[in-house]
Amino acid sequence: MPILRLTDAPSSSANVLYDFNPSPDQFAGHEGLSWGAPEWTAAPGSVGGFDGPRTVAFNHYMSGGLIGAYSELADLARALLRPDAWLLVQVTSLSEPRWFHVWRSSPAELTPENLFVRSGMPAGLHGINVSLTADPYLYGERVSLPSVTIDNDPTAALHPMSCVLDSIVGDAPAPLRYGVANSPGHSVDMVVASTAGVDGSTPALRVIDVGTGDEWTAQADTGAPVADASMVGGSYRATTFADNAMQRRLLGADIFTGRWLAVARLAASVASVGLDVKIHLETSAGASTDDVTVQIPAGAGPWWQVLGEIDRGIPNAPTDTGVVDGSGTLQVYAQAVSGAPELRWDCLLLVPIGPLSGECVAHVMTETNVVAVGGDVNAWTDGDAQTHWEVVSVSGTDVSTFDLGRVQSGSFPVVVPGVPNLLTLIVTPGANSGGSDDITMTTDLDLSYRPRFLWPAP
């Protein structure tokens, strides 16, 4: 029979709040045990549903006669009146431990009048029905993934602003815990995206260069390529705004099949600092991003700027039709909101976030004003706890601190079992940091997750 214990954390070393198996007599109980199952909250075939809670139920038998049962009920009630607890489950003593995250519910069933005696059970045993409301999945022990060093150059050979995470265990997507450490000397903003089903066998991130030998045709107020070693491709094109109209500035680069998060690497002249520019993308098929207002930061860049999600705007023909997908080309529009800035286009980075239609398979988190990490400071984000913190080394001891200036938006990155997972990390200078993006910089990334399972381990 399974081993069941309420603990205060999902860990083998956690404190036991209540043991449903303190003696061989009680080990023989748990009749009527049901693990329950998560409920899908949406209609079949619809988009946007999620797995709801499940109910774990069983009969628990207590020894010591009626007085002993009353005492056990009081102990159990105290454990279940907490806001939450963790139910350790082992099918046998040799099984891998897993935990249900259980939540406080009404203790009405745990009243003395609901005690019962079952014929055939040893004398002095009293039973009670236990029903626990739990998260949809069981949680396993935390799994640490190999540390990786991410290059800040999207054209690097080994880890070009991304890495592939595979051999993920579990039955359901699991939020990541990630810690970053680099040494830019200033606060940074980050974009962290996880995309399931991308193995990196072909370039996972698409880099569309702007400059010498590019695919673009210069449009209104946009000039010829200018050499610059700080740029990803070694050159850029600049737009000088003769008026404040929204006009097409670049035309013609192909956009690939799929759905993408578009991120531009930009710079500007020093005289342009503080001026505002609006930017959006369009495709030849009519798809577009919303206008993004960009204030040219102190230092004038380079920096990475998220422009939004886009696809070609052309539905994919089913593969069994033999029809070749039509092409879609990108167009870059920009408008000077204030003054007459000189905006420099380095490259456009396309991060895969999903198929052309249907639900997005990516989770994208944007974090702004992350403290200057590196040396003795690391920045952490935990998708399970949905929180973030910094770790500072004080006299050789790691001390957790909370940075009130750090802001997160989007959804926490996850890893999906059974498929490779592309993790993209874009680190760029904070808007008010005065720093510049350096393509030679690297970021050390520590990763772990707590796998999620439908059922206890055999």
KAJO-V70398 format. One record per residue. D_CENTER is the distance of its C-alpha to the mean C-alpha in whole Angstrom. Layout:
BEGIN
D_CENTER + D_CENTER
END
This chain:
BEGIN
37 + 34 + 33 + 31 + 31 + 29 + 27 + 25 + 22 + 21 + 23 + 26 + 27 + 27 + 30 + 31 + 32 + 34 + 35 + 36 + 38 + 40 + 43 + 44 + 45 + 42 + 40 + 42 + 41 + 38 + 40 + 38 + 35 + 32 + 28 + 28 + 25 + 22 + 23 + 21 + 22 + 23 + 26 + 26 + 25 + 23 + 20 + 17 + 18 + 16 + 18 + 20 + 21 + 24 + 27 + 28 + 32 + 35 + 39 + 39 + 42 + 44 + 47 + 50 + 51 + 51 + 50 + 48 + 46 + 46 + 45 + 42 + 41 + 41 + 38 + 36 + 36 + 35 + 32 + 31 + 32 + 29 + 26 + 24 + 25 + 24 + 26 + 26 + 27 + 29 + 31 + 34 + 34 + 33 + 30 + 26 + 25 + 23 + 22 + 22 + 20 + 23 + 24 + 27 + 30 + 33 + 36 + 38 + 39 + 39 + 43 + 46 + 47 + 45 + 46 + 47 + 49 + 49 + 52 + 52 + 50 + 51 + 53 + 52 + 48 + 47 + 44 + 41 + 38 + 35 + 32 + 29 + 26 + 22 + 19 + 19 + 18 + 19 + 17 + 18 + 19 + 16 + 16 + 16 + 15 + 17 + 17 + 17 + 18 + 17 + 20 + 20 + 22 + 20 + 23 + 23 + 24 + 22 + 19 + 19 + 16 + 14 + 14 + 14 + 13 + 15 + 17 + 15 + 17 + 17 + 17 + 14 + 10 + 9 + 6 + 6 + 8 + 9 + 12 + 14 + 18 + 20 + 23 + 23 + 26 + 24 + 21 + 18 + 16 + 12 + 10 + 7 + 6 + 6 + 9 + 11 + 15 + 15 + 17 + 18 + 22 + 23 + 21 + 18 + 17 + 21 + 23 + 25 + 28 + 30 + 33 + 36 + 36 + 33 + 33 + 33 + 37 + 37 + 38 + 39 + 39 + 37 + 39 + 39 + 37 + 38 + 37 + 35 + 33 + 30 + 29 + 27 + 30 + 32 + 33 + 32 + 34 + 35 + 35 + 38 + 38 + 42 + 41 + 38 + 38 + 35 + 35 + 34 + 34 + 33 + 33 + 33 + 30 + 29 + 25 + 24 + 23 + 20 + 18 + 16 + 15 + 18 + 18 + 21 + 23 + 26 + 28 + 32 + 35 + 36 + 38 + 35 + 33 + 32 + 33 + 31 + 30 + 28 + 27 + 25 + 25 + 27 + 28 + 32 + 31 + 30 + 26 + 25 + 22 + 23 + 25 + 23 + 25 + 25 + 27 + 28 + 27 + 30 + 30 + 30 + 27 + 26 + 23 + 20 + 19 + 17 + 19 + 17 + 17 + 20 + 21 + 25 + 26 + 28 + 28 + 28 + 31 + 30 + 31 + 34 + 36 + 36 + 36 + 34 + 31 + 32 + 31 + 29 + 30 + 28 + 30 + 29 + 30 + 31 + 33 + 34 + 34 + 36 + 38 + 39 + 36 + 35 + 32 + 31 + 29 + 28 + 25 + 23 + 19 + 18 + 14 + 14 + 12 + 14 + 18 + 21 + 21 + 19 + 16 + 13 + 11 + 8 + 5 + 6 + 6 + 10 + 12 + 15 + 18 + 17 + 20 + 22 + 20 + 22 + 25 + 25 + 22 + 18 + 15 + 12 + 9 + 9 + 6 + 10 + 12 + 10 + 12 + 12 + 16 + 18 + 20 + 24 + 26 + 29 + 32 + 30 + 28 + 25 + 24 + 21 + 22 + 20 + 20 + 21 + 20 + 17 + 15 + 11 + 11 + 9 + 6 + 3 + 1 + 4 + 8 + 11 + 14 + 17 + 16 + 15 + 11 + 11 + 9 + 10 + 11 + 14 + 16 + 18 + 21 + 21 + 23 + 26 + 25 + 28 + 26 + 26 + 23 + 25 + 24 + 26 + 23 + 21 + 18 + 17 + 14 + 14 + 11 + 12 + 11 + 13 + 14 + 15 + 18 + 21 + 24 + 25 + 26 + 30
END
